[in-house]
Amino acid sequence: HHATLTKTVGGEVFMIPGQPGTADYIASIAREIVERYDVDGINLDYIRYPESQYRFSDDNLYKASSGMTKADWKRDNITRIVRRVHDVVKAVKPWVKLSSSPIGKYRSMTRYRSGGWDCYDGVYQDPQAWLRDNIQDMLFPMMYFQGDPFYPFVYDWAENSYGHPIAAGLEA
């Protein structure tokens, strides 16, 4: 119904984060859910740009004159969606908890590299800012890896939670 807000890449359909109407559309779905149903929370899963393997681009919407780098513009697009959902849901039912499931590694660390699979640089999420700005009540980072690298990234989430609950989402 909203073809201008979607793009098909590799046989999969994605919302276009850089399209201005995307945030309003996703927020309208969240509004409908909280208005019609007695829910305790809304979790935004896959609230990010697709991984590089999809060769997804909305760069045609990027305006270099915005003063932002392309990466900052992409993070801003995702944050705009998260903020819009927050504003709509909290206006209807302030007690409904908002959360998301970001990539399990926020950024590479000096000692532990993320291999390009991280929130900030890989898929343009900034969940630490979402917590800092109180537009997310909690996070469930997708900690789908094992061994020594698991713990530094868990500690990173805990140290940058801004007082919000963090619960590692573990691979089954």
N, C-alpha and C positions, 0 to 999 in steps of 0.2 A: 503493500500500500504506500510505502514511502521510498520509492526507488532512488530518489536523490540523496537519501541518507545512507544508502548501502552500496557496497562494492563487492563483486564476486571475484575471488582470486583463488586459483587452484581448486575450483569446484566448491569453495566455501564462501559463505556470505558474511561480510563484516560490516558493522556500522562504521561510518566515516567520522572519526573524532574531530577533524578539522572543519567539518560542515557545521555551520552555526546552529541549525535546527536539531542536531543530534542530541544535545544536552536537554533541550526542552522535551523531545520525544521520550527519552529514557525517563526523565523526571515525571512525565505524565503517566507512564506505566506504574512507577512507584507510587504516585498519588492514588491511582485507581486501586492498587493493592491495599494501601492503608485505609482508604475510605470504605472499601467493600468488605474487608476481612479484619478479624481481630488478631493481628500479628504482633509479635514481640520485637521483630527486627527485619531489616532488609540487608542482605549481604550482596555486595557487588562482586561477582566472580567474573574474571576475564575483563576487568575494567582497565584495558591497556591497549597499546598498539600490538598488532600481530608480530610474532617473532620474524626475524629477517628471512627465514626460509620461504615465507609467503610472498616476498617481494611486493608487499602492500605499500602503496604510496598515496598520500593526499597532498603531496608537495605542491600541486598546482594551486592549492588554496593558500599556501604560505606567501606572505608578503614580506620581503626582506626589509621594507621600510618600517615595519612594525617596531624595529629596534631590538628584536629578540633574535637569538640564534634559532636555527631550525629545530634543534633539540629542545630548547626552552619553550618554543612555540608548541611543540608536540606535548611536552609535559603540561603546559598550560591548558591545552585542549582537554586532556584527561582530567585535570584538576577542575576545570570548568564543569564537566559532567558530574563529578563527585559533589562539588559544591551545590550545583543546581538540584540534585537529588536530595541532598541534606536540607536545603532551604524549603523545598516543597514538602518533604515528609515531616519535618519538625513543625512547620506551620499547621499541618493537619493534626498530628499526634506527637507532641514533643517528647513523649516517653518512649517512642519506638527507637530502638537502638539501630545505628547504622554501622556496617562493617564492610570489609572487603577482604579478598584473598589475593594479596600481591605475590609476585615472584618471591621466593624464599630468601634471596640475597638482595639487600638494598643496593649495595655497590661493592665493587672489588675492594679488598683491603691490601695493604702492603704485603702482608705475609700470605694471605689467602686470596687468590684470584677467583673471580666468578666465571671466567671463561666466556664472557659476553652475555651470560644469562643472568641478568640482574634487573631490578626495578628501574633504577634511575637512568642508566645509559642504554639498556637493552630494549626495554618496551615502554619507556617514558612515563613511568609511574613515579609519584613522589609521596608515598604513604606516610613518611615521617612528617612532612609538611601538613598532610591532612590531619594527623594527630595533633600537631602543634597548633593548628588553626581550629581545632575542635569540629571539623566537618566529618570526622569518623569517631565513633565511640570505642571501637576496638578493631584489632586486625587478626587475621588468621593466615600468616604467611605460609606459602606452599613450600615447606621444608622437605622437599622430595629428594634428599640425598643423605648419605651416611658417612660415618667416619669422622676424622678430626675436623674437617671443614664445617661440620654441622654446628659445633659449639661456638666458634667465634661469631658466626652469623646470628645465632640465637641470642648471644649476649649483646650483640649490636642492636637487635630489635628491642631487647629489654632496657638497654641504656638510653634509647631514644624513643621511649614510649610516651613521654610527656604525661605520665600518670594514667595512661589508658591500658586496659588489659590487652595482652598479646598472647595468643595461643597458637603454637606451631601446628600447622596442618601437615600431618604425616601421610606419606604414601602408603596405601594399603598393600 
